[in-house]
């Protein structure tokens, strides 16, 4: 049975891959896997444990690897239940999941990004209806369903935008209150570039297009034109994207690559670490990334909350004065129904403990910087989370995460290649439009026949 399912998944992989390449999948971790491999750490277990089941969590987030290892160790110490956490390399989650699910000791806990990812893995998903953790959700909107069955539970809500070094911005003669639109952002960025030698820093960190970083542009940035088109059309998905706002997508991408720490021709080899390290070193004012980067930016004291802000990604569309951050989730826990019954129960107990116990909720709020959609959630100390909440309270409208409707991983990869060629000067913007619009239609058609 398992072999047949995995063969089917392999055939569908290029058409309906889980698309798990956004939301903080780009950060590197010393214990995360290097390209194509996984880093495995098993929590210490009690020598006298009588626990019947065990937990194997295939973690999607490299930048939270150590925090999950630590939390797993605490749970094992308290309960005697063995919990191992394996973290997939950046951009390799779907490939790793395919590989690990083929093993006899497969993950008991994994994740999908939303409806398209679920379609690829729903035959492996345990129905969580009636489970303790489902009862802890603050909204049914975070339950991922297939008919009447609940097959996934969103466990973290995150935001992304332009992380801003307020100190450098002020050195350039501006504050975040001066940036309320794309026109404002363009004016500030180009002025900084004009005075870069004098100021000693650039407007933007490098828009790296290697596999550790390109998800920020082929997925997260690409979400903006999709969001505004969906909003115009009154839809939440489509098999035929029109590309209404691709000129705006070009404008913001051009602004990034032409007002950066490096030449556009160098971006193919720039990594997520390069971009983060440039920001940490004070080499640029703006850094497109998300709330998950908070710990990486503040843990060693490089930045305090007073130094940082996150502003919306403006592309010159809609009511920009009332636009909020890009906020949502593509992180849904799924329990492997093919696992032994005792392991399924151990996994259900573990994730419920994570979102209800003081240890679990504190680790997720403070150590991981998560906002979790559960009744026992602790308030996050993450300044970017707080800013999202403040913007929403002021009536600003968050930009929803629509990249979970992108038709396939192949679509994203082709878009990333087109963006890379455009930046390098070996391709033109028409190639980006073709990858975006025609590629969407062809991948959606393949999905329909899969």
Rosetta blueprint (number, residue, H / E / L):
1 X L
2 X H
3 X H
4 X H
5 X H
6 X H
7 X H
8 X H
9 X H
10 X H
11 X H
12 X H
13 X H
14 X H
15 X H
16 X H
17 X L
18 X L
19 X L
20 X L
21 X L
22 X L
23 X L
24 X L
25 X L
26 X L
27 X L
28 X L
29 X L
30 X L
31 X L
32 X L
33 X L
34 X L
35 X L
36 X L
37 X L
38 X E
39 X E
40 X E
41 X E
42 X E
43 X L
44 X L
45 X L
46 X L
47 X L
48 X L
49 X L
50 X L
51 X L
52 X L
53 X L
54 X L
55 X E
56 X E
57 X E
58 X E
59 X E
60 X L
61 X L
62 X H
63 X H
64 X H
65 X H
66 X H
67 X H
68 X H
69 X H
70 X H
71 X H
72 X H
73 X H
74 X H
75 X H
76 X H
77 X H
78 X H
79 X H
80 X L
81 X L
82 X L
83 X E
84 X E
85 X E
86 X E
87 X E
88 X E
89 X L
90 X L
91 X L
92 X L
93 X H
94 X H
95 X H
96 X H
97 X H
98 X H
99 X H
100 X H
101 X H
102 X L
103 X L
104 X L
105 X L
106 X L
107 X L
108 X L
109 X E
110 X E
111 X E
112 X E
113 X L
114 X L
115 X H
116 X H
117 X H
118 X H
119 X H
120 X H
121 X H
122 X H
123 X H
124 X H
125 X E
126 X L
127 X L
128 X L
129 X L
130 X L
131 X L
132 X H
133 X H
134 X H
135 X H
136 X H
137 X E
138 X L
139 X L
140 X H
141 X H
142 X H
143 X E
144 X E
145 X E
146 X E
147 X L
148 X L
149 X E
150 X E
151 X E
152 X E
153 X E
154 X E
155 X L
156 X L
157 X E
158 X E
159 X E
160 X E
161 X E
162 X E
163 X E
164 X E
165 X E
166 X H
167 X H
168 X H
169 X H
170 X H
171 X H
172 X L
173 X L
174 X L
175 X L
176 X H
177 X H
178 X H
179 X L
180 X L
181 X L
182 X H
183 X H
184 X H
185 X H
186 X H
187 X H
188 X H
189 X H
190 X H
191 X H
192 X H
193 X H
194 X H
195 X L
196 X H
197 X H
198 X H
199 X H
200 X L
201 X L
202 X E
203 X E
204 X E
205 X L
206 X L
207 X L
208 X L
209 X L
210 X L
211 X L
212 X L
213 X L
214 X L
215 X H
216 X H
217 X H
218 X H
219 X H
220 X H
221 X H
222 X H
223 X H
224 X H
225 X H
226 X H
227 X H
228 X H
229 X H
230 X H
231 X H
232 X H
233 X H
234 X L
235 X L
236 X L
237 X L
238 X L
239 X L
240 X L
241 X L
242 X L
243 X L
244 X L
245 X L
246 X H
247 X H
248 X H
249 X H
250 X H
251 X H
252 X H
253 X H
254 X H
255 X H
256 X H
257 X H
258 X H
259 X L
260 X E
261 X L
262 X L
263 X L
264 X H
265 X H
266 X H
267 X H
268 X H
269 X H
270 X L
271 X L
272 X H
273 X H
274 X H
275 X H
276 X H
277 X H
278 X H
279 X H
280 X H
281 X L
282 X L
283 X L
284 X E
285 X E
286 X E
287 X E
288 X E
289 X E
290 X E
291 X H
292 X H
293 X H
294 X H
295 X H
296 X H
297 X H
298 X H
299 X L
300 X L
301 X L
302 X L
303 X L
304 X L
305 X H
306 X H
307 X H
308 X E
309 X E
310 X E
311 X E
312 X L
313 X L
314 X L
315 X L
316 X L
317 X L
318 X L
319 X L
320 X H
321 X H
322 X H
323 X E
324 X E
325 X E
326 X E
327 X E
328 X E
329 X L
330 X L
331 X L
332 X E
333 X E
334 X E
335 X E
336 X E
337 X L
338 X L
339 X L
340 X L
341 X H
342 X H
343 X H
344 X H
345 X H
346 X H
347 X H
348 X H
349 X H
350 X H
351 X H
352 X H
353 X H
354 X H
355 X H
356 X H
357 X L
358 X H
359 X H
360 X H
361 X H
362 X H
363 X H
364 X H
365 X H
366 X H
367 X H
368 X L
369 X L
370 X L
371 X E
372 X L
373 X L
374 X E
375 X L
376 X L
377 X L
378 X L
379 X L
380 X L
381 X L
382 X L
383 X H
384 X H
385 X H
386 X H
387 X H
388 X H
389 X H
390 X H
391 X H
392 X H
393 X H
394 X L
395 X L
396 X L
397 X E
398 X E
399 X E
400 X L
401 X L
402 X L
403 X H
404 X H
405 X H
406 X L
407 X L
408 X L
409 X H
410 X H
411 X H
412 X H
413 X H
414 X H
415 X H
416 X H
417 X H
418 X H
419 X H
420 X H
421 X H
422 X H
423 X H
424 X H
425 X L
426 X L
427 X L
428 X L
429 X H
430 X H
431 X H
432 X H
433 X H
434 X H
435 X H
436 X H
437 X H
438 X H
439 X H
440 X H
441 X H
442 X H
443 X H
444 X H
445 X H
446 X H
447 X H
448 X H
449 X H
450 X L
